[in-house]
């Protein structure tokens, strides 16, 4: 299995000659080294409706004839854009053939801001995903604050990798993210959702150092970099 970090919260998981991409946000991220037209994928998974998670979902889905997987409200919105969709909700699991994706809770907000109309579309409940393929288990918790059921999730699953937001302001900051990492108990923790905007600037290496001090294996991955598992 190969996992590519495209920056911000965007991951691409490649397994069994298939691919899924989560929360594609490339055009709006100055740190991204990949363009939407460079992404080749079979599915697009969305955690919630904020623009820094769905901006490139439509062009990538259309270019690849790839269904968008999302909660029912966000799936409806994406279907209005003319893309195929698979709707699901928290607690559910979808079988994508080469991988299974389980939607788990996140504590955040979710909506699409239509600035010109001064109107906000409800985007359904925010969520994260547990991806299982090739005997490996990957966690993308979505945008979230710290909550106690992270420990329950960590007790139920043996995560090979957990990607955890550390940016603060909109999500957990580094201190809470270290606690989340302890509860998730993954073999490897990789920080995401930081440095894309000034308000979420963080020292990812310092975060990894805090993990190491608690006996947790952490690693910083740059946009465009990949890791191999299995």
N, C-alpha and C positions, 0 to 999 in steps of 0.2 A: 504494500500500500504506500502511496505517495500522498503527502499533504502539502499543498502550496499555500503559503500565507500571502494574500494579495494586499495586505494593509488594512488598517482600521479593524473591522470585524469580519472581513471577507476571507473565507477559507475555501479551498477546492480540494476535495477528496477524490483520489483516483484509485480504483480497485477493479480487478477483473476486466480490464479494458473498458471500463465505464467511469463516469465522472458525475459528481454533483458539486454545485457551488452554493455557498451560504452567504446571504447578505451582500450581494455585489454592489460596491460603492467605489468606483474607479475614476470616473470623470471628475468627481468633486473632491478627490483626495490628491493633494499635490505630492504626497509621498509615494503614491502608487506608481509602479513601473510597468504595469500591464494595462492595456486598453480593452474596452468591452469587446471589440471585434476580434481580439486575440483569444478570447475564452471559448474553448470547445467543451461542451458539457451535455449531459443527458437530462439533468434536472436542475432547477433553481429552487433553493429552500430559503424562506424568509422567516425571521424570528418575530418581527413586528413592523409597524407601518411607517416608522420615521424615515425621512428622505435619505439619511446617511446609511440606510440599510436596504433600500429598495430602488435607488436611483437608476441603476443599470440592469434591473431585473427584466424590464420589458425588452430592450434591444437584444440582450443575451438570449432570452427565451425565444424570441422571434427568429433570430439568426440560426439557432440550433434546433428549432422546432421542439423545444424542451418544455415540459410542463412546469408550472410554478406550484410549489407546495407551500401552503400557508393556512392560517386560520380562516374560517368561513367568510368573515367580513373582508379581510385583505384579499382572499382568493376571488371574491366577487369583484372587487375593485380592479384587480389585475385582468380578470376576464373581460371587463369593459374596455381594456386596452387591446383586446384581440389576441390574447395568449391562452394557451391551454392551461388548465389549473387542476390541482388535486387539493381538495380542502380537508382539513383535519382539525382536531382540537386537543387541548391539554389532556394528557393521559393516553391518547391514541398512538398507534404505531402504523406506519405505512410500509409496505414491502415494495421496494423499488427494483427488485430483481437481484441486483448485485449488492444491495445494502438494505438494511432496515433503519428507519428513522422514527424514533419515539419523541413526541413533543412533551416537554416538561415545563413546569411553571417558572416564571421569572417575575420579579417585582420591579415594575417600570411603568411607563405610560406608552400609548400607542395611538397615533393619529396622523392624518395627512393634512398639512396646513396649506390651504388654498389662499395665498396672500392677496391676490388681486380681488378675490371675492370676500375677503375677510371672513373666511369660513373654515371650519375644521371638520374633516370627515373622520368618524370613529373608525379605528383600525383594528378592533378586536383586541383580545387579551395578548399581551406580550408573552413570549415563550423562549425556551431553548430547545436544543435537540441532542439526543443521544444517538449516535450513528454506530451501527454494528455491521462489520463486514470482514471477511477473511479471518474470523476469530478474534478480531480486535474491536475495542470499544472506545469511541471518541466522544468527548463532551464539548459542545458549544452551548454555554448557558444563556446566550443572548445578552442583551443589556439588562443588568439587574443590580439591585442592592443586596446586601447581606441578609439572609433569612435562615432560620433554624433548620428547615427541611433539606438544606444542602447536605447536612450530615446524614439524613435518612437516605438521600440519593446516593451518597458516597458509600453507605453501608450496603446498599442493594446491588451496586454495580462495581466491577473491577475496571476502573478506567486506565487505559494505556496512556492517553493524553487528555488533559483538560486545558482548554483555552479560556483564560479568565480575564475579564475587563479590569483595568487598573486606573483608568483615566480620572476618576473622581468627578465631581460636579454633576454629571448625568448618570453615572454608575458608581460602583464601589471605587474607593481609592485604594492605594497600596496596602494600608493597614487592614482594612476589611477583606481585601483580596487574599492576603496571607491566611486569614482565618478560614476563608472559603476553601483555599487550597488544602488546608489541614482536614477539613470536613470531607472534601471530595476524595482525598487520599489517592490521587492519580500517580502513576509511575513517573509521569513527566508533566510539568505545568509550564504553559507558554502564555505570556501576557499579550493581551489585545486591547483594542479600543483606547488608544492613547496617542498623543502627539499629532493627530490629524488636524486639530484646531488648537489655538493658543490656550484655551481654557482647560484643555485636558492634557497639558504637557506633564510628562512624568519621566523619571529616571528608571527605565526598565531594568538596567543592570543592577541598580540598588535594590529593586524589588526582588530580583533573582537571588541577590545576596541574602536578603531577609529569609527567603525560602530555604536556602542552604543552611542558614543558622538553625533552622528548625528541622533539619534532616529531610527536606523536600527537594527533589531534583527539579531544577528550573532551567529554562533556556530562553534567550531572546532570539527571535527570528525576524530578519528584515523583510520588508515588502518584496515579493518576488522570490524569496528563498523557500526551499522545500526541505522536508524531512522524509526519510524512508522508515517504515515500520514493518515488522514481521520478518 
